[in-house]
Amino acid sequence: MGHISNGMSDGLFDTYQDAISAKDLWERLEARHMREDATSNKFLVSRFNNYKMVDGKLVMEQLYEIENLLNNFKQHKMNMDETIIVSSIIDKLSPSWKDFKRSLNYKKEDISLEQLGHKLRLEEECRNQQDTKDNVQEGVHITEDGKTKSHKKRSQHSNNSSKNKVANKKKKGNCFFCGKAGHYRVECRLFKM
């Protein structure tokens, strides 16, 4: 009994110091932890049911969190059908994945959790590539707009001095150093500090 008592935390020792024998102590500890185990099962199910994916995080990171919850289910010997798990995860996707959710829900064949992870990873990579292309195209449009206006100004004001051209030129875009509009990095007072 002394070995068990020495291994307990102070709070547990204070609670169970009046145990008569090692068997009595062991039965009381087992009863307490079995009750906590039943509570933790309910807590796990609640965490799984209430989990929602959000747009600010990578979908694959969130899928790993859900898989971690499912591994906890297995540790507690709680089994759930894989079809229910896959359907639940599809329903947990954020609203921006609405079209992807719809396409998965209307397929006739069931997919495994592994196949779902593969499809989610591919879709996320495609979305990231599309976002990168959109950002590059926006940068190209800003550059083209600036060139078009400067060409027009040159043809209209060809007799003006070079100082007037710089003064009349509207600066579009943000400073690459401080991010504020109206000046370039070379003219940035924060860059010169």
N, C-alpha and C positions, 0 to 999 in steps of 0.2 A: 504494500500500500504506500510505503514511503517513496518508492520510485515514481509512482503515478502522481503523487502529491507534489513532488519536486518538479515535475515537468509541466505543471499547470501554471497559468498566469495568476497574479495576485487576486484578481476578481473571482476567478473560478475557485481558487483555494479557499477564499473566505466563504463562498457559498457552500462548498462541499467538505469542509473540515470536520464536520460532525459525523461523517460516514463511519460505520462500525467496522466494515471489512473491505478488502479490495474488491470483492465481488459486488457488494452493495454500491460502492463508489462507481464501479464500472457500469452497472445497470442504470444508475441514475444519470451518468454522463451519456450513455447510449440513448436513453429515453429522450433526454434533452436534444441531442443532435439529430435524432430521427425526426423529431417534431420540427426542428429548424430545416431539415432536408425537405420535408413536405412543403414548408413555407417557401423555400427557395425554388422548388419546382413551379409553384404558382407564379413566383416572381419572374422566372425565366420565360414562362409562357406569356406573361403580360408584356415583358420587354420585347419579345418577338412580335407579338400582335400589334404593339404600339409603335414599332420602328417604322419611320418614314425616311425615304431618301430625299436629299436636298440637292439643289443645283450648285451650291458653293463648293462641294467636295467631289472628288473623282468617284465615279460610279463603282469602279473596281475596288476602291478602298472601302466603300460602304458594303459591297458584296462580301468582302473579307470579314467585316464586322458581323454580318448576318451569319456567315459560315462559322464564326467563332461561337455565336449563340447556339447554332445547331450542334456544334461539338459539345457544348455544355449539356444539351439535351441527351446526347449519347452517353455522357459520363453519368448522368442521373438515370440512365436506362429508360429514357422516354423516347418512344419511337413515333415518327410521323411519316406518312406516305410521301414519297418524293414528288408525286404529281401535285399534292397540296402545297408542298414547300415551294416548288417552282411557280405555281400560280400565285402564291402569297408574295413572293419576291417581285413578280411582274407587277402586281397591284401596288407594291410599295415604291415603284419608280416615281420620280418627280413629274409634275405636270408637263414640263418641257419635253418629256419622252412619250407624250401621248400617242403619236403616230406609231412609234416603235411598239408600245404596249398593245395597240390595236392590232398590228400585224401579227404579233405573237399569239394573241388571244384567239384570232380567227383561223389559225392553222389547225388542221385536223389531227395531225400526229402529236403525241406528247413528246416533250423534250426532257432530257435529264438535266440535273443541276450543273453538271460539267458543260453540257452543250449551251445552256443558258449563259454561263460565265464566258464561254467563247464568243457567243453572239454579242453580249454586252461589251466585251473588250473591243471587238471589231467596230461596233457602232460608235463607241467612244473615240476610237482612233480616227474614224471617218469624220466625226464632228470636230475634233481638234484640228484636223487637216483643213476642213472647210473654214473654220474660224481663222486659221493662219492665212489662207488664201484671201479671205475677205479683208483682213487687216492690211495685207500687201496691196490689194487693189485700191483700198481707200487712200493709201499713201501715194499711189500712182496718180489718182485723180486730183489730189491736192497739188501735186507738182505740175500736172498738165494745166490746171486752172491758173496757176501762177505764171506759167510761160505764156499762155494765151493772152492774159491781160498785159503783160510786159511788152509783147509784140505789138499789141494795139496802141499802147502808149507811145512806143517808139515811132510808129508811123504818124500819129497825130501830132506829136511834139518833137519833131526831128530838129527843130532850130533851137531848142532850149539847151542850156548848159548842163553839164553832167551833175552839178549840185542840185539843180531843179528836178532832174529825173529821179534822184535818190529821195528827195523830199516828197515828190508826188507819188512815188510808188507805195501802194498800200501793202502792209506786211500782213500776210495771211499765215496762219499756223502758229505754233507755240515755240518758245525758246527750248532748245534741247537740253539746257542746263537746269533752269528753274521751273520750266513748264508753263510760264505765263505767256499770254498772247501780246503781240505788239512789238516785239523785238526779237533779234536773233542772238545766238550764244555769244558772238563776237562783241555785241553791244550790251550784254548782260552785266549789270553792276555787281551782281553776286559772284559771277565767274571771275571778275577782276580782283576780288578780295583775296 
